[in-house]
């Protein structure tokens, strides 16, 4: 199913033995556009400590109750590696985090999540020795491709022939935990219209200038099927979108399944 980053924000995250806090930000990989981590507002029980939650731990979302269930205990989260949200999440930190929980290193395999196209169903290896984790941390570089969706929302978007709008929010596939679309507000050029663009069409991102450059023209964006906040993203709509832009759809090279942005997931 599809949902939006705005809708994910504020979900109550429940461990197997109690509430951990609420979803604050999402960290995505700017190479694959996978959502690698959710950060939590933990309130007073952790003294303001910021923690990461991997989609590998997610076991379901109750949209009616606005609750996200994870296969973790409060003790595990309390003693997990902490993060500094004012600094990039380094690859060494990821190695420590994934090793702590016994998760596979997603960058080791050929698929979106290493050995799999989906983070669901991973069996954790709680027997990983600290020496193995330490060796892996030393092996990894400090470089990271992770960025906060909250920080990137608002970036201006450039078509191949000029500026067209800004990123309003992101459409997330909460099965694969991947960003499927950038929601672009174009009201400065075409009053009231929003459009969706696939991150596959992003040529480059200028972090210094807060700009995203895509390989489609302004006229193609202007004449594309409009996106409305109240509408469901059906496979028919996606077909129209990809045919309009003349690009092969992601599900032809990804894993096949039908996804719909339902009204209950907003």
N, C-alpha and C positions, 0 to 999 in steps of 0.2 A: 504494500500500500504506500501511497505517497502522502506526505505531510509537509508542513512548512517549518522553517527554523523558528518563526515567531510562535508557532503552536507548540513546538517542543519545549521552548523556554518556559520554565515555571512548573513543569511536570514534577510531581512528588516521586522521589526515587525510594523504593522500598527494598531493603535487604530481606533475607530469610527470617530475621529476628527483630526487625524494627525499621523505622524511617531514617534514611541517611541525610536527606535534604531535598533540594529542588534543582532541576537542571538550570544552569546559568548560560554557558557558552558551548559551542561545538568547535572542535578543532578538526580541520580537513587537510588532506594531503594534496598539495597543489600539482602533483603529477598525475595521480589517479582520480582525484576528487572524491575519495572515500572519506567518510567521517570516522576518524580514528579514535576520537575520545569525546566524552562529554565532561564538562567541569561542573562541580556541584557547589551550591551555596549550602553549607552544612550547619549554619546557625551556631548556637552556643555549645553544642555537645562536643565539638572538636576545637573549640577555642579559635574559630575563624580560619582553621586550616583549609586550604584549597586542595581538593583531591580530583583525580581523574577516574572516570568510569569508562572502560572499554565496551564497545558494542558486543564483544565476545561474551560479556557477562549478562547481557539482556535476555530475559526469558519471556517477555511479553509486555504489551502496553494496553492498559484499560483506559480507553479514551473517554468513556463516560465518567469514570472516577478521576480522570487525569492523573493516572498513576503508572509509573514504569517499574516493573519488577526485575530485580537482578539476582543472580545466583551467587550472592556474596553474603558474608556475615558482617555485622558491625565491627567486630574485632579485626577482621581482615582489612577493612577500609581504614580503621583507626591507625593501623600500623603500616599502611602502604606508603610508598615513597611520596613525599609531598612535592608540590610544584610552586614556582614563583610565577604568577600570571603576568608579571611585568617583564618577564624574559622568555625567549623562545624555548619550547620544549625540545631539548637536544636528543639526538639518537642514543647517547649514553643513558639519558634519563629513561627513554623508552625501553632500552634493554633491561634496566633495573626494574622498571615497572612490570614488564611482561614476564621477566624471570621470577619476580615475587609471586605473581599469580599462577605461574606455570603455563602461560599462554604461548602459542607459537609466534615466532617473529614473522610478521606479515610480509616483510621485504625479502624473505628467503625463497618464497615460492612463485610460481608463474601466474597465479590468479590474483584477484583483487584483495583477497585476505590470505595470501600465501598459498596454502594448499587448497583453498576453497574460494568460491565466488560469494559466499555468504559467511558472516561471522557466527551464525547460529550453530549450536551443536558441538562446539569444540569441547573436547575432554581435557581438562587441565592436568598437568603433570606436577603435582604438589611435592614430588620427590626430588625436584631439581636442587642440586647442591649450590650453596652460596659461592663456592669456588668456581663453578661453571658460569654462574651469573657474573661474577667479577671478571672472569676471562672474556666474556662476551662484551661487557662494558668497555674494557680496554681496547677491544678490537674495533668497536664502532667509532665513527668520527663524531665531531660535534655538530655537523651540518644537520639541519632539519628542514623538511618541506611542509611543516605544519603551520597552519594559520587559523586564526579565529574567524568564524563566519560573522560574528558581531563587528569585528574590526574591518572586514572587507565590505560589509553592507554600507552603501553610500559611495563606493568607488564609482568614478565616471567610466562609462563604457564608450569605446571608440569602434566604429565600424571600419571597414577597409577604406572608406572615403570621408570620414569625419565623425564627430561626436554625435551620440544619439540619445543619451540618457544616463541614468545611474542605477546601480544595483539596489533594489529595494529589499529583497530577501532571497532565500534559496528554497528550492523544492527538493526534498529528501526522500529517497526510497528507504523506508525503515525496515526492509527485509535484507537488502544488500548493504544498507547503511552507506549509501553513496549519494552525492549531490547529482541529481539528474538534470536540473534546470536552474538557470539564473533568472530570477524574476526582475525584469527591467522596466522602470518607470520612464516613459518618454514624454511626459507632459510638457517639457520645455520646448519640444518640437511639434508634437501632435497631441493636442490637449486631451487629457483623460485616458490615453491608451497605455495599457501594459502589455508586454510581450514576454515570451519565454525563449531563451537561447540555451542550447546545450553547451556544457563546459568543454565538450570535444571540439568546439569551434573556436576556442580561445587560442590565439596565437601566442600571446605573452601577457604577463602582468608586470607593471612597473610599480614595485612596492614603494619606491621613493616618491613617485608622483601620484600614488593612489589612483592608478588608471588601469583598465583592462581593455585589451585590444582583441577584436574578434575578426575572423576571416570571412565576414559576410558584409554586403553593402547596405547603405542606409535605405535604399529603395526596397531591398528585400525585407528589411526589418519593418519598414513602414507598411508594406502590403501583406505581411504575414498574418496568420490567424490570430485574432486578438485573444488575450487571456483576461478573464474576469475572476475576481476573488471568490465569487459565488459559484463558479462552475466546477464541475468534476473533470479531472484530466483522464480522459478515456483513451484506450488504445486507438480508436478512430481519430481522436484529436491529435494524438502523437503522430499517426500516419500522415495526416494533413500537414503537420508542422515539418516533418522531415522531407516530404515530397516537395513542399514549397521551397525549402532551402537546397534541395538537390543533394542531400547527404544520406548515406545508409543509416538506418536506425540502430541504436545501441543494442537492441535485443537480437539482432542478427549475428552479432559477434560476442554478445554477453550470454547469459543463461536465459532460457525461455520461460517466461511466466507473465501473466497478466497482472497489471498493477493499476489501481484506480485511486485517485484522491477523493475520498468520500467526504460528505459533509460532516460526518461524525468525527473526522480527523482534523478539523480546522481549529 
